[in-house]
């Protein structure tokens, strides 16, 4: 089942298949039109196998189209999806935007990031279903490939792929912006305030809560900074990951940019196989104003759990800032999975203007 450059010459007992939007008449209308509110299965695969690659692109006039569409995936006859996410966020970019970037598991490709690719392997033992929902107000068009392998029998020891989207808008920050002039320029004074102590992670932004056995393989995080604050940098918030019910963080980080493998309040757009800052919107007067998007994929260093995992990050040091946070988490686990929180209705998914 494994495939990479090191073993690419190895013959494997698999049959290749594809579900796509090609024109069944032989013409060139290689797309599907989704009516407003329509849900349609774009792939229904029987037996045992593994989805190896998904490519999609859309055509439509609605603003934030990629927050209006939703992708869901179901494995082995389950009725509760293992993947539920706005379309653009699933492929790595928030705010209903597309943007050219390259990571190992996810890419948005020219033109303008509209060629969306996913390379996460998605195994199944008894069928897979991928659906798309158009929660927009207008008909919109989808082109797609779902490339997969089929096997004569299930491969033992493979967990199921999961992805989940969340948003908190705004986060509940305790810092009063009116104190900006008083405290600006003395960051150490801010950090030593009684409120600025958070040893337990209470009030952190939650990226993922899962139950069962598996491993977390990363996330993308999108922060819209809309309120000037003391020391405008939106980061300093530590990542805190709780494994198997531990009351204190099992893995405790040192700051937002540190978790995303960057340093010192980055202002440079950058993408690498496993981490990147793919959207920066600051200005010389307000260096971290507006929309910022980043990712960290634990491909070489997955975080393992046997009973449960809770992945969190502070919104500013000790949760002092009120901003718009949204994220997609990716993980593998044995079924059954914990029920997802209800997906926000489309009006609450749309980005701030």
C-alpha positions as CSV (number, residue, x, y, z in Angstrom):
1,X,0.0,0.0,0.0
2,X,2.9,2.4,0.8
3,X,4.3,4.3,-2.2
4,X,7.2,6.7,-2.3
5,X,10.4,7.2,-4.3
6,X,12.2,4.6,-2.2
7,X,9.8,1.7,-3.1
8,X,8.2,3.0,-6.3
9,X,9.6,0.1,-8.4
10,X,7.9,-2.5,-6.0
11,X,4.9,-4.2,-7.6
12,X,1.8,-4.0,-5.4
13,X,-1.4,-6.0,-5.6
14,X,-3.8,-3.1,-6.4
15,X,-6.1,-1.9,-9.1
16,X,-6.2,1.8,-10.0
17,X,-9.5,3.7,-10.3
18,X,-10.8,7.2,-10.7
19,X,-14.1,9.0,-10.1
20,X,-14.2,12.3,-12.1
21,X,-16.4,14.9,-13.6
22,X,-15.6,14.0,-17.2
23,X,-18.3,14.6,-19.8
24,X,-20.0,11.2,-20.3
25,X,-21.1,12.2,-23.8
26,X,-17.6,12.5,-25.0
27,X,-17.7,16.3,-25.2
28,X,-15.8,18.9,-23.1
29,X,-18.4,19.8,-20.5
30,X,-16.2,18.1,-17.9
31,X,-17.9,19.6,-14.8
32,X,-20.9,19.1,-12.5
33,X,-23.3,22.0,-11.7
34,X,-24.5,22.1,-8.1
35,X,-27.8,23.8,-7.4
36,X,-28.1,25.9,-4.2
37,X,-28.4,23.6,-1.3
38,X,-27.6,20.5,-3.3
39,X,-25.5,17.6,-1.9
40,X,-24.1,15.1,-4.3
41,X,-21.8,12.1,-3.9
42,X,-18.8,12.6,-6.3
43,X,-17.2,9.3,-5.4
44,X,-18.8,6.0,-4.2
45,X,-16.2,3.2,-4.1
46,X,-17.0,-0.3,-3.0
47,X,-14.8,-2.9,-1.2
48,X,-11.4,-2.3,0.2
49,X,-9.0,0.4,-1.0
50,X,-7.4,3.7,-0.5
51,X,-8.0,7.2,-1.9
52,X,-4.5,8.4,-3.0
53,X,-5.2,11.8,-4.5
54,X,-8.0,14.4,-4.9
55,X,-7.9,17.3,-7.3
56,X,-10.7,19.9,-7.6
57,X,-11.4,23.3,-9.0
58,X,-14.6,25.4,-8.9
59,X,-16.3,28.1,-11.0
60,X,-18.7,30.5,-9.5
61,X,-19.4,34.2,-8.8
62,X,-20.2,34.2,-5.1
63,X,-17.8,35.8,-2.6
64,X,-16.0,33.4,-0.3
65,X,-17.2,30.5,-2.4
66,X,-14.8,28.0,-0.8
67,X,-16.4,28.6,2.6
68,X,-19.9,28.0,1.2
69,X,-19.0,24.6,-0.2
70,X,-18.5,21.6,2.2
71,X,-16.7,18.4,1.6
72,X,-17.5,15.2,3.6
73,X,-16.1,11.7,3.6
74,X,-17.5,8.5,5.0
75,X,-15.6,5.2,5.5
76,X,-16.9,1.6,5.7
77,X,-20.6,2.5,5.8
78,X,-20.5,5.0,8.6
79,X,-23.3,7.5,8.8
80,X,-21.3,10.2,10.7
81,X,-18.6,11.7,8.5
82,X,-15.0,11.3,9.2
83,X,-14.2,14.5,7.2
84,X,-16.4,17.6,7.4
85,X,-14.9,20.9,6.3
86,X,-15.5,23.9,4.1
87,X,-13.9,23.1,0.8
88,X,-11.1,25.7,0.7
89,X,-10.1,25.1,4.3
90,X,-9.8,21.3,3.7
91,X,-7.3,22.0,0.9
92,X,-5.3,24.3,3.3
93,X,-6.4,27.9,2.8
94,X,-9.0,29.7,4.9
95,X,-11.2,32.8,4.6
96,X,-12.9,31.4,1.5
97,X,-9.8,32.3,-0.5
98,X,-7.5,30.4,-2.8
99,X,-3.8,31.0,-3.0
100,X,-0.8,29.4,-4.7
101,X,1.2,27.4,-2.1
102,X,3.0,24.0,-1.9
103,X,3.1,21.7,1.1
104,X,3.7,17.9,1.1
105,X,0.1,16.8,1.7
106,X,-1.9,19.8,0.4
107,X,-1.3,22.2,-2.5
108,X,-3.2,25.0,-4.2
109,X,-1.8,25.4,-7.7
110,X,-2.0,28.0,-10.5
111,X,-3.9,29.8,-11.6
112,X,-4.4,31.7,-8.4
113,X,-4.6,28.6,-6.2
114,X,-7.7,27.3,-7.9
115,X,-6.2,23.9,-8.6
116,X,-6.6,22.3,-5.2
117,X,-4.8,19.0,-4.4
118,X,-4.8,16.6,-1.5
119,X,-2.3,13.7,-1.1
120,X,-3.3,12.4,2.3
121,X,-3.8,8.6,1.9
122,X,-7.4,7.6,2.9
123,X,-7.7,3.8,3.4
124,X,-11.0,1.9,3.8
125,X,-12.1,-1.7,4.2
126,X,-15.7,-1.7,3.1
127,X,-16.5,1.3,0.9
128,X,-15.9,5.0,0.7
129,X,-18.2,7.9,-0.1
130,X,-17.1,11.5,-0.8
131,X,-19.8,14.2,-1.0
132,X,-19.9,17.9,-1.8
133,X,-22.6,20.3,-0.6
134,X,-23.2,23.8,-2.2
135,X,-24.5,25.9,0.7
136,X,-24.3,29.0,-1.5
137,X,-27.2,31.0,-3.0
138,X,-26.3,30.4,-6.6
139,X,-25.6,27.4,-8.9
140,X,-21.9,26.7,-8.9
141,X,-19.6,24.4,-10.9
142,X,-17.2,21.7,-9.8
143,X,-14.5,19.9,-11.7
144,X,-12.9,17.0,-9.9
145,X,-10.7,13.8,-9.8
146,X,-10.8,11.3,-7.0
147,X,-7.9,8.8,-7.7
148,X,-7.9,5.6,-5.7
149,X,-6.6,2.0,-5.4
150,X,-8.8,-1.1,-4.8
151,X,-7.5,-4.2,-3.0
152,X,-8.8,-7.8,-2.9
153,X,-8.8,-7.7,0.9
154,X,-8.5,-5.0,3.5
155,X,-5.0,-4.1,4.7
156,X,-4.7,-4.6,8.4
157,X,-3.4,-2.0,10.8
158,X,-4.5,1.1,8.9
159,X,-6.3,3.9,10.7
160,X,-8.9,6.0,9.0
161,X,-8.3,9.6,7.8
162,X,-10.2,12.4,9.6
163,X,-10.4,16.2,9.1
164,X,-12.5,18.7,11.1
165,X,-13.0,22.4,10.8
166,X,-13.6,24.8,13.7
167,X,-14.1,28.5,14.2
168,X,-14.2,30.9,17.2
169,X,-15.2,34.4,16.2
170,X,-14.1,36.3,18.3
171,X,-12.0,34.5,20.8
172,X,-12.7,35.5,24.4
173,X,-9.6,37.7,25.2
174,X,-9.2,39.4,28.5
175,X,-6.9,42.3,27.5
176,X,-8.7,45.7,27.4
177,X,-7.6,47.5,24.2
178,X,-8.0,50.9,26.0
179,X,-4.8,50.0,28.0
180,X,-2.8,50.0,24.8
181,X,-1.2,53.4,25.3
182,X,-0.5,52.6,29.0
183,X,1.3,49.3,28.3
184,X,2.6,49.7,24.8
185,X,6.3,49.3,24.6
186,X,6.6,47.3,27.9
187,X,5.8,43.8,26.9
188,X,7.3,42.4,30.1
189,X,4.8,44.4,32.1
190,X,2.0,42.8,30.2
191,X,3.4,39.3,30.6
192,X,3.6,39.8,34.4
193,X,0.0,40.9,34.9
194,X,-1.9,38.5,37.2
195,X,-4.2,37.6,34.2
196,X,-1.2,36.6,32.1
197,X,-0.7,33.2,33.7
198,X,-2.1,30.2,32.1
199,X,-0.6,26.9,33.3
200,X,-3.6,24.7,32.5
201,X,-4.6,25.8,29.0
202,X,-8.1,26.9,30.2
203,X,-9.7,29.1,27.6
204,X,-7.3,28.1,24.8
205,X,-8.6,27.9,21.2
206,X,-9.4,24.2,20.5
207,X,-8.1,22.9,17.2
208,X,-9.1,19.2,17.9
209,X,-10.7,16.9,20.4
210,X,-10.7,13.3,19.5
211,X,-11.3,10.0,21.3
212,X,-9.9,6.6,20.4
213,X,-6.5,5.4,19.2
214,X,-4.6,7.3,16.5
215,X,-2.2,10.0,15.7
216,X,-2.6,13.7,14.9
217,X,-0.9,14.8,11.7
218,X,-1.3,18.6,11.8
219,X,-3.5,21.6,11.1
220,X,-3.8,24.9,9.3
221,X,-4.8,27.9,11.3
222,X,-6.3,31.2,10.1
223,X,-6.3,34.3,12.3
224,X,-8.1,37.6,11.3
225,X,-6.7,40.4,13.5
226,X,-9.3,43.1,13.7
227,X,-8.6,45.0,16.9
228,X,-5.5,47.0,17.8
229,X,-4.1,45.7,21.0
230,X,-1.2,46.1,23.4
231,X,1.9,44.9,21.4
232,X,0.0,44.1,18.2
233,X,1.6,40.8,17.5
234,X,-1.1,38.2,17.5
235,X,1.2,35.3,18.5
236,X,3.0,34.4,21.7
237,X,0.1,32.0,22.3
238,X,1.6,28.6,23.3
239,X,0.4,25.4,21.7
240,X,-0.7,22.9,24.4
241,X,-1.6,19.3,23.5
242,X,-3.2,17.0,26.0
243,X,-2.8,13.3,25.4
244,X,-4.9,10.5,26.9
245,X,-6.7,12.7,29.4
246,X,-3.6,14.3,31.1
247,X,-4.8,17.3,33.1
248,X,-1.8,19.4,32.1
249,X,-0.3,19.6,28.6
250,X,1.6,16.6,27.5
251,X,3.3,18.7,24.9
252,X,3.8,22.3,25.7
253,X,5.2,24.8,23.2
254,X,6.6,28.3,23.4
255,X,4.6,30.5,21.1
256,X,2.4,30.5,18.0
257,X,5.2,31.1,15.5
258,X,7.3,28.5,17.2
259,X,4.6,25.8,16.8
260,X,4.4,26.7,13.1
261,X,8.2,26.3,12.8
262,X,8.9,30.0,12.3
263,X,10.4,32.7,14.6
264,X,10.2,36.3,15.8
265,X,6.8,37.5,14.6
266,X,7.2,36.6,10.9
267,X,6.1,39.0,8.2
268,X,7.2,36.9,5.2
269,X,5.0,34.6,3.2
270,X,6.7,31.2,2.9
271,X,5.8,27.6,2.2
272,X,7.7,24.4,2.9
273,X,6.7,20.7,2.9
274,X,5.6,20.6,6.5
275,X,5.1,24.3,7.6
276,X,4.4,27.7,6.2
277,X,2.9,31.2,6.4
278,X,0.9,31.4,3.2
279,X,-1.0,34.7,3.9
280,X,0.3,37.8,5.5
281,X,-1.8,41.0,5.4
282,X,0.0,43.5,7.7
283,X,0.9,47.1,6.9
284,X,3.9,49.2,8.0
285,X,1.6,51.0,10.5
286,X,0.0,47.8,11.8
287,X,2.3,44.9,11.0
288,X,-0.1,42.1,11.9
289,X,-3.4,43.6,10.8
290,X,-5.9,41.5,9.0
291,X,-5.8,37.9,7.7
292,X,-3.0,35.5,8.4
293,X,-2.8,31.8,7.4
294,X,-0.3,29.2,8.5
295,X,0.1,25.4,8.6
296,X,2.1,22.7,10.4
297,X,1.8,19.1,9.2
298,X,3.2,16.4,11.4
299,X,4.2,14.0,8.6
300,X,7.5,13.0,10.0
301,X,6.5,13.5,13.6
302,X,2.9,12.5,14.2
303,X,1.6,12.9,17.7
304,X,0.3,9.6,19.0
305,X,-2.7,8.9,21.4
306,X,-4.2,5.8,22.7
307,X,-7.3,7.1,24.3
308,X,-7.8,10.7,23.4
309,X,-6.2,13.9,22.3
310,X,-7.0,17.6,22.7
311,X,-5.0,20.0,20.6
312,X,-5.1,23.7,21.7
313,X,-3.3,27.0,21.2
314,X,-3.6,30.2,23.2
315,X,-5.0,33.2,21.4
316,X,-2.3,35.6,22.3
317,X,-0.2,35.1,25.5
318,X,-2.5,33.5,28.1
319,X,-5.5,34.1,25.8
320,X,-5.3,37.9,26.1
321,X,-6.5,38.7,22.5
322,X,-9.9,38.7,20.8
323,X,-9.5,37.8,17.2
324,X,-11.2,35.5,14.6
325,X,-9.7,32.0,14.7
326,X,-10.5,29.1,12.4
327,X,-8.7,25.9,11.7
328,X,-8.7,22.5,10.1
329,X,-7.2,19.5,12.0
330,X,-6.1,16.3,10.3
331,X,-5.6,13.0,12.0
332,X,-5.8,9.2,11.7
333,X,-7.6,7.0,14.2
334,X,-9.4,3.7,14.6
335,X,-13.2,3.9,14.4
336,X,-15.5,4.8,16.0
337,X,-14.7,8.5,16.2
338,X,-16.1,11.1,18.6
339,X,-19.0,12.9,17.2
340,X,-18.0,16.2,15.6
341,X,-19.4,19.5,16.8
342,X,-22.2,20.7,14.5
343,X,-20.7,22.5,11.5
344,X,-21.5,26.2,11.6
345,X,-24.2,27.3,9.2
346,X,-22.9,29.1,6.1
347,X,-23.6,32.6,7.5
348,X,-21.3,31.9,10.4
349,X,-18.6,30.4,8.3
350,X,-18.1,33.4,6.0
351,X,-15.0,35.5,6.6
352,X,-15.1,39.0,8.1
353,X,-15.1,41.8,5.5
